[in-house]
Amino acid sequence: MTAEPLCEQPVADTIIPHSATSGDRPGVGTRLAALLAKALARRMRCGTIVLVDEAGAHRFGSDEPTVRVTVHDPRVYRALIRSGSVGLGSSYVDGWWDCDDVTTLVRVLERNLAGFGRVADRIGRAVAPVLAPVHHVGLTDKDRDRLNVRAHYDLGNEFFELMLDETMAYSCAFFEDPTMSLAEASKAKLDRICRKLGLGPNDDVVEIGSGWGSFAVHAASRFGCRVTTTTISDAQYEYAAKRVVDTGLKDLVTVRNEDYRDLDGVYDKLVSIEMIEAVGWRQLDTFFLTCAGLIRPEGLMGLQAIVIDDRSYERSKGRDDLVKRLVFPGAFLPSIEAIARSITARTDLRIVDLEDIGRHYAETLRRWRENVEDNAGAVGALGLGEAFDRLWHIYLCYCEAAFLERHVSDVQIVLARSQWRGQLGQGTFRS
């Protein structure tokens, strides 16, 4: 799978959208920002924040949950007021503040800023028709996509091996039973996709977004289908290609290092698991048009996607947030409405099945975070540095909070081309 849980939240992003300025020195502006931040905090209606800074201890709110924030550098207030979630994240990475439970802190902020988000959503929808022509200047191209993907996935396979489970699936798992291990839940997710598409030995499948080869290996070994999979991450390509050879599946699985727009051939089924988040909203129509062209007229497409609330989609397209700025450049979350609108306008694809599995993502993210913490020594030995450790901690917490608050979700969608007349869920599973 080629894309990670890219999460967008209205965490103070609606205040004053400027860039974080970690080089600011304490002064009048910083003091004023602290006063404004505390004035806003006094209006809290959900949860409690115990704030400790150079002025002493302050308590904002009166109900549960309660989190404790310790400010080490007062410049954090200016970063937060000026840059919202970007300032929140960058100041945490710089060590300007700490918290006993970052996930809960983000949830408390989200709930108290929900009103700002709803207003911003309405404004975003209202101005979208006016801004649309401007937004189409400078379309995302293949070179930019490759650079964006490499910035995230080419960090090093060693780190992801420590964070993920043995399947190396970097996408929402499916916990059929809460006692399942992360690896078992990842396999359950892959089985769910394969069964919905009715995969079997007679199928030629193309996958857009190889990740580290988890789907391709699973589908070929468990369902006997032939899989062509592609990625534009060099690190993932090398890992997946070696994995295919090591598992004895080179006769069934072909791994390519190509942009999906350069793929050729026609296949029975197409699968894309959390790769669409790297496509960009400007290329959404191109993505689905390309996918439809790779599938036989009677074929199916399985799409797993992180989606944002339909009402927040227009605002999110042009807004920077913690993930886009600090973790995954070019990140994008579609909405279900945007997906339906795109396939209707540009293809003969239609949605024949949709399942929301977002409730499983918070647990998936929690398990990833626990893996990183449990392997802290090994992660440290990679030499990535303290700033990297802090960035990934707040990133995973931020995303976990987004799914817990249901601002974003995750869906498995089955799309069919015009001549499909089959039944879902008829996969030939190998014991």
Helices and strands as residue ranges (DSSP letters): H 28-41, E 48-53, E 56-61, E 66-71, H 75-93, E 97-99, H 102-112, H 114-135, H 142-153, H 157-163, H 182-196, E 204-208, H 214-223, E 226-230, H 234-246, E 253-256, G 260-262, E 267-273, G 276-278, G 281-283, H 284-294, E 295-308, G 310-312, H 313-317, H 322-322, I 323-327, H 336-346, E 350-356, G 358-360, H 361-374, H 376-381, H 386-404, E 408-416
